[in-house]
Amino acid sequence: MVVTFPQQLQAQISTTKAEKYTLFTVVRTLKCNFMPPGTQGSAQTWNFSGLTPKVTSDTTRSNYFASHSGLPFPSATMVRHRGNRYTFYDYNSSGVYEVGTLDSTNNPPDTISHTDSKRIMMLPMTYTDIFTDTFTVDGGTKINGGGNITDTVESFGKLILPGDTFENVIRMYITEDFTGTILGAPGSIHRGTFLWFDKDHSSPLLRLDSTITTTGIGTNTMTEIEYLIEEDPVAVAEVAITKLPVTAIFSGNDLVLTSGTENGHRYNLSLYTIAGRKVYNTSFVANGQQRFNINSISAGVYMLAIDDADHYGTIGVLKVVKQ
């Protein structure tokens, strides 16, 4: 006797780590000219070998680090830094939730919180799984309101990218619908996103977005596609996180590093307000007691972050007070 099962029951292709990044992971992606998403269903082959970059060798870099008291969501599990945008996530047993964002493009930066957080990924996710979540957007100068997100694992198969082929890939289709105010006027946003994942990467192997924004001045449609170049979870297995024992004080308008740096080492220094706005940053080579004249900030409490560029994973964060 021969028993047959539907192919999707045999496959059970799933991900347990999609969008769940480990500390200090670095991700590089390449934005490309748009291609259609291809067909839906079981045992598909998606051929994106013909993707061409919008700007040759111009990759987008994202890095992941722990939140701290100098940022607007200090209890968040993980922070993604991509360009001028910081996105804050909570990880728990039911998946990955977005709790807020900070956009430092303008001064002061725009901080958005989700008073009802947005689940961006249920874990695990297996072929035919689906979830829906509601969310609110509050506190930003650009956007306020609410909506819902639905994620469906609607396909599985083989994904062909420029230079690589991935077997046993699932494809998700995520829709987000938002209504509220956009730049102070009533509006709505509809976003449809295709994401391809395998079991080994937290990052989508390929991401394809289509966003329709409607406001009082009309409707705008934007499409975007990018694929994964590299995902490097470097710090988890290879680099121990070391606390940099730096101490510092303000002397008038001068920020003085009184101890903790090593002569000849290169350091990156940033100063933030308690709300998370960066007000000063510089790089320097240590040579005795370092002084930085910062006369552009008012009296108050600030967060100082310093990392040793010559000893990756050596980081110091402390409060400093300017009288």
N, C-alpha and C positions, 0 to 999 in steps of 0.2 A: 504494500500500500504506500502510495506517495502522497505526502501532505505538502501543500504549497501555501505560502503566506504572501500577502501584499509586500511589495518591495520596501515601502516605508517602514513596515514593522521589523524587517530584517536589519535595516540600516542603523536606526537608533543613533544617528550622528548628533552630537551635542557639544556644548561648551560649558565649562564650569568656571571660566576665568574671563569671559568677555567683559571689557571695560573695567576690570578689577586689577589695578596696577600695583606693583610692589614699589617700595620706597626707592627713590632715585632712578627709576627707569627713565630712559631717554628714547623718544620715538621720533623718527624722521619719515616724512611723507612727501610725495611729489604731486603737485597739482597739474592736471592734464586737460587737454581739450576734450569736450564732452563726447561721450558715446552713449547710446541707449542701453538700458539695463539688461536686455535679453529676456529669455523665456522663463516661465515659472513652472514648478512641479518637481517630480522626483527624477533622479539620475540625469540632471542637466549637465551640459558642458558650456561654460561661458568663456568665450575667447576674447580677451582684452589685450592680446599681444600687440595690437595696433595702436595702443594709447601713445599719444605724443605729448610731451610736456609743454605747458604754456610758456615757461621760461626754462631753457635747458639748464640742468644742474642746480636749479633754484629750489632747494628743499625747505620744507617747513619743519621746525624743531619744536617738540613739546617735551617738557621735563616734569617729573612728579616728585613732590617733597611733602614733608609733614607740615601741618599748620602750626601756628604758635600764637602767643598772646598779642603780637604786633599786627595780626591780620584780622579782618572783620568777622571771620568764622573760626575762632581758635580751637573749637572742639571737633572740627571736621577731620575725618580720617585721612584724607589725601587732598592735595592741591595740584592742579595742572596749570603750568605756566606756558602759555603759547602766545608769543608776540607781546602785545600790551594787555592781554586778557588772562585773568586768574579765575579758575573754576574750582569750586569747593565741593567735595563729595563725602558722603557717609557710606561705609560698607557695613552690611549686616547679613544675617542668615538668609534674608529674602532677596538680596541683590544689591545693586548700586544706586544710590540716590544723589541727585544734584540738589544742594542746599542753598547755593548762591553763587554770584559772580562779582568780580571787580574788574572794571575796564579803566586802565590808566591812560587812555588816549588823551583825555582832556584833564584839566586841572581846575577844580578838584575832580578826582576819578568818580566814575559812576558805579555805585554798589547796589546790586539787586539781590534781594533775599526771596527765598521760597518759603513763605509761612506755612504752606502745605507743600512739602518737598516733592520733587519729581523723580519717580523711579525710571531711570534710563535703561536698566537691565535687570531682568529676573534671572537668577542663577539656581540650578542649571537651566539652560534653554536647549530644547531638543526639537527636532523636526516635528512640525504641526503644533508646537506650543504657542500660546498667545496670552498676553496680559494687557490690561488697561489701567491707567492711573490718572488721577486728577492732580492739578498743581496750581499754585498761585504765584504771581510775580508782583513784588511790592518793593517800593523804596527807590526805584530808579528814576532818573530824569528823562529817560528815553522811552520806557515801556512800563506799563502797569496793567494788571488784569489777571486772567486765569484761563485755564483750558484743560485739555486732556491729551494723553499720549497712549497710543496703542502699538504694540510690538507683536508681530506674527512671524514665526519661522515658517516660511511658505515654500521653501525649495531646498534641495541639496544636490551636490554633484561635484564636478571638477572645475576649478578656476585657473585660467591661463592668463598670466600677467607677463609683461615684458621681462624676459630673462628667467622666469620661474613658473612652475606649474604646481598647483596644490590639489591633492585628492581629498575626498571626504570633507567637503566644505558645506556649511549651511549658509543659506541666505535669509536674512531677516528683512522685513519691510516695516518701517516705523512711520506712523503718521502722527503729527502734532498739530492741534488746532487751538489757536489762542484768540481771544477777543478782549478788548479793553481800550486803553489809550496808547497811542504811538506818537511820541513827540508832542504830547498834549492834546491830540485830536483822536476821536473815535477811529478804531481800525481793527483789522484782523490779520492773522498770519496763518497760512497753511503750509506745512512742510512735509514732504514725503522723502524718506531716506531709505536706500537699499544698503545693507551692510553684509559683507561676506566674512565669516569667521571659520577658523579651524580650531582644533583642540589645543594647539600649542601656543597661541598668541593671545594676549589680552587685547591687542589692537585689531581693528578690522583690517583684513588684507586689502579690501577695496571699499570705498565709500562713495556713494552717488547721491547728491542732494538736489532737490527741486523745491524752491521756496516761492510762494505767492504772497505778497504783502499788499493789502488793500487799505487805503486811507482816503481822506476827503479829496485828495488831489489826483487819485487814480490808482491803478493796479500795476505792480511791478513784479516780474517773474525773473528769478535768478537760478541758474543751474551751476553745479560744481561737482567735480570728480577728482579724487586723489587716491593713490595706492601706497601701500606700505613699502618703504625702502629698508628700514632697519628698526628693530625693537631691541633695546639693550638693557636688560634688568641688572645693570652692572653692580649696584651696591649690595644687593641682597646676598649674593654668593661670594663676592670677591672683596668687598671693601667694608671694613668695620667702621661704624660711625664713631668718631672721636670728638669729644667736647674740647673746643679751643678755650683755654683758661684766660681769656682776655678780660682786662678791666679797663674802664674808661671813665672820665669825668668831663664836664664842661668847665672851662675856665674863661669866663666872659663869653665871647663868641667863638672861642677855640674849643674844638673837641680834641681831647688829649687821650691817647692810648697809653696807659701807665704801665701795663705789663701784659704778657701772654703771647707776644709775637716773637718770631725768631729772625734774627738778622739775615738778610739775603733772600728770604722767602717772599714770594709774590702773594698779595692779598687783594681780595675784593671787599669793599666796605659799602654798606647801604644803611641809610637812616630813614625810619618810617615814623609817621604819627601813630598814635594808638589805634586810629581807625584804619590803618593799613596803607595810607598814602605815602609813597616814596617822596622824600623831600631832598635827598642828597645821595649821590653815589660816586665812588671813585675807585681806582686801583692804585696800588703803591707797592714798592719794595721796602721791606722793613729795614730800618737802620736806627736803632736806638728808640727813644721816645718819639712817637709820631704826633704831630699837631695838624689839625685841619681847621681852617678858618671858615665858619659857617654863619655868616651874619644875616642870611636871608630868612631865618626862621625865628619865630617868637618864643617866649618863655613857655615851658611846658615839659611834659613827659614824652620821651621818644623811645623807640625800639632800635637798637643797633645790631646789625647782622654782619658778621665777618666770616669769610671762608678762606682757607689756605689753598691757593691755586697749585701749590707744589705738593701738597699732601691731600689728595682727593678724599672727601668725607670728613675733613676736620673743620668743624663749624662752631662758631660762638654766637650766642644771642643773649643780649642783656638790655636792661632798662637804663636810660641815662636821663638826667634832669637838667634842663637849662633854666637858670634862675632869671 
